[in-house]
Amino acid sequence: MTRRRFVHWLLWGALAIHASIALVAVVRSPQHDSDLDNFYDIGTKAGRPYVDFPVEFPVGTIEAFRTIAPAAASRERFGVTIVLLNFAANLTIVASLAWAWGIEAAACYMLVVAPILDLYLLRLDLWSTALATFGVAAWRRDRRSTAAIAFVTGAAFKLWPLGFLPLLLVPSRGRVRVAPVATAIVSGVALLCGWLWVAGARGLYQVLTFRGARGWEVESTVGSVWMLIGRSSLRLENGAWRIGTMVGPTSVVLFALGAAPCLWMIWRGARTGHLGTGWTGGLSALLVCSALLSPQFTCWFAPAAGVAWAEGDSVVVVLSAIAVFLTNLEFKAFSVLLRGAPRIMWLLVFRNLWLVVLAVAAGRLIARAPLGRSDSPQSPAPPPAQSI
């Protein structure tokens, strides 16, 4: 009883911290911010996205911009709306973790992301993360068709939630269910057709190549090393600071290379009762291989820390928390990084190496773990829902 009371107080304390950070973000949101300014510009610009002007976001995000921006009627109100929607998405993540894994998992997630939550609230990645987390929680609760819809819907905002589709192939009660797979196929085809109708084939290519960018984003694995070698090619390209050169399809190839271990780790993690570890390792591998590694992308695997904690993988939780904290340090010193400060450049390289360590450590753990019962991550039935 004492531990439960402590966890409840910890959760409420973390909620108070998150609410305070959200209040500060609301105050900051009307101010100049390159990303929020870009979001508002996309939402109000004349013409058809993808066709009349290039964009790097999937169709769900674009349609959200095109709906919210005119309704907000000003850049200031638009920024406040984005923060409030992000805070609601953050609460959805917390509720999903508590629903499927208990309040300890929810509290763990909230503590891990607290240092960098101010950034998450001013970007968009909490939307896709909320849908992905809800989908994994629904899968845990054996609502697999709901999970399938959540994963595909998440991909309408960012493509990475598609990495959870292998969960639908994990046997339930000794067999693979056809209905969730069919639901995922139908939902995916509907999304793809809608995207092609709005944007044509060029829309998907613009997203995969970041509007055809030819440079490595400076925080990516390759970009961080290039920063150490020389900064003469540093420039602002397609909304991000990039360095060096690469051919157009390189980012597509890197996405495919990162997707392979991501899909395997998530599937293997579910089969061995280490879903949180598979989630963490898979998304870390995807980020390591990406030509764009913005700091807010750590949001993608942050909820997995709560799952890993519930599954007893405390080492993965610590490694994940350190990865998020290192990213926060790098983000807070980004302007100094662009000026070529050696300590910050080495910090960035170390952060990327840490992501490699995280992916390798997670992969080794789930590769060595024996296959358990396939109808749930850890053989026992899911814990009863607990109120927040």
N, C-alpha and C positions, 0 to 999 in steps of 0.2 A: 504493500500500500504506500509506503514511503517513497519508493521509486516512482510509482505512478504519479503521485502528487508532485514530485520534483519535475517529471517530464511535462506535466500539464503547465506548471509555472514556467518552465523553460520555453514551451511553445508560445504561451501568452506573452512572455517577454520578447521573444523573437518577432512575434506579430507586431508588438509595439514599436520595435526597432524598424521593421519594414514599413510600417505606417508613417513613421517620422521621416524616413528616407523618401518615401513617396511624396510627402508634403513638400519637402525641399525640391524634389524634381518638378512638382507642379509649379512652384515659384520660378524655377529656372527655365522651364519649357518655352515661355514666350520670347526668351532672349535668343540671339543669333546662335544657331547650331547648324553646321553644314548638312548633317543628315536630315534633321527635321525640316530644314529649308528645302532640301531636295524632295522629300516626301510631299510637302505642300505644293511644290512646283509641279510634280507629276500629277497631283490631284486636280490642279486648276489649269494646266496647259491645254491649249486648243489642239484638236486633232486626235487621231487614234494612237494610243500607246502601241509600241512595237512597230507600227507601220509608218506613222508620220514622225515619230521620234523614238530613239532606242531607250529601253529600260532593262534593268538587270534583275527585276523581281518577277516571281511567278504571277499568274493571272489573278489569284485570290487577293494578293497584296495590292495589286494595281487597282482592282475593283474597289477594295476598301478605301484606298486613297481617293478614288474618284467619287466615292460616296460621302466620306467624312469631310473632305476639304470644302466642297460647296456648302454643306450643311453648317460647318463651323463659321464660314463667311469671313474669316480672318486667320492670318498665320498664328496669332497669339492663342486664339481659341482652339485652333487645330492642335497646337502643341500640348495644351492642357488635356484635350480629348485623348490624344495618343498615350499620355502618361496614365490617365485613369483606366483606359483599356488595358494597358500593360499591367497595372496593379491588379485588375480583375483577373487577368490571365495568371498572374503570380499566385493569387488566392486559389485559382483552379488547380494549379500544380500542388499546392499544399493540401487541398481537400482530396485530390486524387490519391496522393501518397497515404494520407490518413485512412482513406476508405479501403485501400487494398493492403497496406502494410502496417498500419497503426500510427499513432501520433509520434512515436520515436522517430520513424522515418521522416515524417513531415518536419519535425523540429531539427533533425540533422540537416536536411536540405536548406532550411531557412538560415541556419548558422553558417553553412558553407558559402552561400551566396551573399550574405550581408555586406562584406567589404566592397563588392562590385555591383550591388543592386542599383545604385544610382545610374550606372551606365545602361544596364538592362532596361530600365524604365524609360530611357530616352531613345531606344532603338525598337526593333520589331520582333526580335527572336523569341520573346516570351509567348507570342501567339502560337507559333508552330510547336514550341516546347510544351505548352499547355495541352494542345491537342494530342501530341505524341504521348505525354505522360498519362493523360486520361485514357488513351487507347491501350497503353500497357496495363494500366490499372483494371480496365474492363477485361482485358485478356486474363489477368490474374483472377478476376472474379468469374471467369468462364462465360463472359459475354463476348464471344469472339466476333460475331457479325458487327456488333457495336465497335469493337476494336478496329476492324477492317475499315469501317467508314471514317473513324477518327484518324487513322494513319493516312488515308488518301486525302481527307480534308486538310490535314496538316501540310501535305505536299503542295496544296494550292497556295500556301504562304511561303514555304521553303521546301526544297526537294528532299531534304535529309530524312524526314519521317518515313519515307518509303523503305528505309533500312530495317524497319520493324516488321515488314510483311512476312519474313521467314517465321515469325512466331505463329502464324496461321497454319504452318506446316508441322508444328510440334503436335504429336498425337495427344488427343484428349480421350481419357477412358479407353486407351488402347487402340485408337484409330484416328486417322486424320479426317476432320469434318469437311464436307464438301461445301456446305452453305457459306461459311465465312470466306473461303477462297473465292467462291462465285461472287459474293458481295464485293470483295476487293476488286475483282476483275471488272464487274459492271460499273462500280464507282470510278475506277481508274479510267476506263474507256470514256465515261461521261465527262470526267475532268479533262482528259486529253482532247476530246472533240470540242468541248467548250473553249479550251485554250486555242486550238487551231482555228476555230471560227472567229475568235477575237483577233488573233495575232498572226495566224499562218505559221508555217514552219520556222520562219525567222525568229519568232518569239522565243521558242525553246532554245535556239542557238544563242540568242542574246543573253539568256539567263546562264547557260552553261559556260559561256566565254566572258561573262561580265561586260557585256556590250562590246565584245571584240577587243578587249584590253590586250596589249602586247607586252606588258611589264609584269614583274612579280611584285605583289603587294609586300611592303617592307616588313610586315610582321609574319609573313609566311616562312616556312622552313628554308626555302632557297633564298627568299628576299632578305632574311636576317643575316645570312652568311654573306650575301652580296654587299650588304651595308658595311661589313667589316673590310671587304676587299677594296671597295671604292664607291664613292657616292656621286660621281660625276653625272650619272644617268638618272638621278633621283628627280622625280617630277610628279605632279598631280595629274592623274589620268583616270577619266571616267569615275570621278567621285572618290578615288582612293589614292594614297601616296604609293607610288610604284617605283621600281628600280630594275635595271637590266632589260633584257628583251626575251621574248619567246614567240613561237609561231601561234597562230590563232587556235588550232585544235588542241594545243597542249593542255589547257585546263580541262577539256573533255576527257582526254586520256588519263589525266591525274585523278579525275573524279571516278573513272572506272577502276583505276588501280586501288583507290581508297575504299571503294564500295565493296570489293571482294572480301577483304578481312572484316569489314564492318558487318556485312550480312552473315558471315560465318560465326563471328563472335557472339552476335545477338542470338542466333539460333542455338549455338553450343551452350551459351550461358543459360538459356531457358531449359535445355535438356539436362543440364547438370545441377540445377538448383542454384546457379550463380548468375541470375539475370542481371542484377545490378553491375556485376563485374563485366559481363559481356557487353552491356550497354556502354559502360565507361570506356572499355578498351576499343570497341568498334567505332565509336564516334571520335575517339582520340586518333585512331588510325586514319579516319577520313580527313580529319583536320590537318594532320601531319602531311598528307599527300596533296592538300589543296594549294592552289596558287593564290588564294585569298584567305587569310586567317585573321579576321577582325577579332578584337578581344571579346565582343559580345557573343561570339560563337561558343565560348565555354559554357554558355547557358544550356547548350544542347545536352551535355552530359551531367550537369549539376544535379538534377533530380535523382540520377542513378546513385549518387552518394547515399541518399536516404534508403534506397532499395538495398544497396550493398550492406549498409548498417543492419538492416532488418535480417539480412541473410548471414550475418556474422563475418563478413569480409571487411574487417576494420582497417586492414592495411590499405585496401583500395580506397576506402573513405579518406584516409590520411593523405594518400597520394593525390587524390582528386582535389581535396581542399587546398593543398599546396599549389597545385596547378592553377586553380582559380585565384589564389592569393598572389602568385607570381604575375599572373596576367593583370591583376589589378594594379600592381606596382608599375608594370610596363605601361599600362594605359595612362596612369596618372602622370607619367613622365614622358608622354609621347612627343610633346613639343621639343623637349630636350633631346630625345632620340633623333628627331629630324635634323637637329643641329650637329649631330655626330658625336655626342658625348660617349666616350668609350665604355664607361661603366654601364650605361643604359643599353648600349648595343650588345654587350656581353650578357646583360640580364635577359635580353630578348632571346639570344641564342640559347641560354641556359633554360629559359622557359620552354622553348621548342624541344630541346633535348629531354626535358622532363616529361613532355607529352609523349615522346618516343618511349621513355622508360615506363610510363603509365600504360601505354598500349601493349608493350611487350610483357610487362608484369601481369596484366589482366589476361592476355592471351595464354601465357604459361599456366596460370591458375586453372582456367577453364579447360585447357587441353589435357591437363593431368587429372582433372576431377572425373570420377566415374559417372556414367550415365545413370540417372535415377529414374523415378517414375516420371513419365512424360506428360501426365495430365496436370501437373502443377510444378512451379519452380523448385519446391523443396519438400515434395511428398506430402506433408501435412496439408490439410485443407486451409484455405485462406483464413486469416484471423477475422474475428467478428468486427464489424464496423464500430469505430469509436468516435464519439463526438468531439469536436474541437471546442 
